[in-house]
Amino acid sequence: MNLLKKIQNWGDHHHPKWLDFFRMALGIILIWKGIAFALNLEAFNNLMHGAMLGTAISISLLAHLIIVLHIIGGLAIALGTHTRLFSLLNLPVLIGAVFFINLSQNIFRPYSEFWFSVIVLLGLICFLIEGNGILSIENQRKLSV
């Protein structure tokens, strides 16, 4: 636990302002991908079509969990509240996207989602360490108290 506090303290004191704009963009990207995922549930319906009942329910729950994590987590990350928590919660989704979904496709084709997912994954890891930053709701609350 002491190591975690040291990492958190270091991240709070070494945070450039341009990283806050990257955090906001990352949050907006997560919201956008969550909405796009919700609008494209037809791919999950195709997966569930030939599956047994237990597998279909699991796929449906996973799809809805991903949508909620992306939208709520993206909003929290963009606003700068509970950034480390929502970065941690979104990490398994992005690891799955990078290694199981996008890596199995041709990553060198034009407009590949693989590199986009890798950048988002690295951003989540960065903000898991760095935290909110100067331009955040939590920082404004600390200053007003």
N, C-alpha and C positions, 0 to 999 in steps of 0.2 A: 504494500500500500504506500510505503514511503517513496518508492520509485515513481508510482503514478502521480503523487503530489508534486514531485520534482519536475516531471514532464509537464504537468498542468501549469505549474508556476513559470517554467521556462517559456511555454507557449503564450502565456499571458503577458510576459514582458518583452518578447521578441516578435512582435506582430506588425508588419508594415501595413500602411493604409490600402495599398493596391490589392492586398489579399482579401480585404473586405469586399471589394468589388467583384473579385473572383468568387467569393463565398455567395454573394447575392446572385450572380449568374448561375452558379451551381444549383442553388435552390430553385431558380426559375426553370432550369433544365429538368430537374427532377419533377417539378409540377407538370411541365409539358409532357414528359415521358409517361407520367402517371395517367394523364388525360388521354394521351394517344393509346396507351395500353387499354384503358377502359373502352375506348371507341373501337378497338380492334379485338374484341373478345371472340370473334369468329374463329381465330386460330385455336383458342382453347376449346371452343365447342367442337372443332374437328378432332382434337386430341381426346375429348371425352366421348365422342360418338362410338368408338369401338371398344371403350374401356369398360371394365366391370364397375359396379356401383361404388364400391369403396374407393377405387382409383379415381373415378369421376368426381366424387365428393372432395377428395384430397386436392385434385387439380383445381376445382372451383374455389375452394378455400384459399389455396395458394395464390391464385390469380387475384382474388379480392384483397388479400393481405398485401400483395405487391402494390396494388393501386393505392390503398390507404397509406402505406408507408411512404410511397413516392410523393403523394399529394400533401399529406400532413407534414412529413419530414422535410420536403422541399420548402414548404411555407415557413417552417420553424428555422431552417438553415438560412433562408433568404432574409428573414427578419433578424436573425442573430439571437435566438433564444433556444436554449437546450441544444446547441449545435453539436456538441460531442455525443450526446445521447442519440440524436437522430442520425448522425454520421455512423455510429456504431450499429444502429438498427438497419440501416440501408446497406451496410457492407455485405452481408450474405447474399442479398439480392443481386448486387453488382458483381460479386465474385461468381455467382451462378451465371449471370449474363455473359461475363467475359470468358469463362473457362468452359461452360457447358453449351451455351447457345451460339455465341458469335465465333468462337474458335473452331467449331465444327463446320462452319461455312467457309467459303473462300475469302480469306481476310485481305487478299490483295486485289479484289475486284473493286471497281470504282464505287464510291459512296458506301463503303463497308461500315457497318455499325461497330465493328470490333474496336477500332482506334478511338471512336467516340466513347465507348463504354470504358476503355482503359483510362482515358483522361478523367472521366467522372469518378472512377474507382480511385485513382490517385488523388483527386480532389477530396474525396471523402476521408481517405487516410490522412491527408494533410490537415483537415479540419478536426479530425479526431484528436490530433496532437495540438494543433494551434488554438482551437477554441473559437470564440465569437469574434473578438477584435474590438476595435475602437468604435466603428459604426454599427452598433448593435443595440437591440432593445435592452438586453441585460446590462450593458455598459452604461446606458443612459439611466437605468434604474439605480445603479450603484452611485452615479454622480449626483443624483437628485436626493439621495438619502443622507 
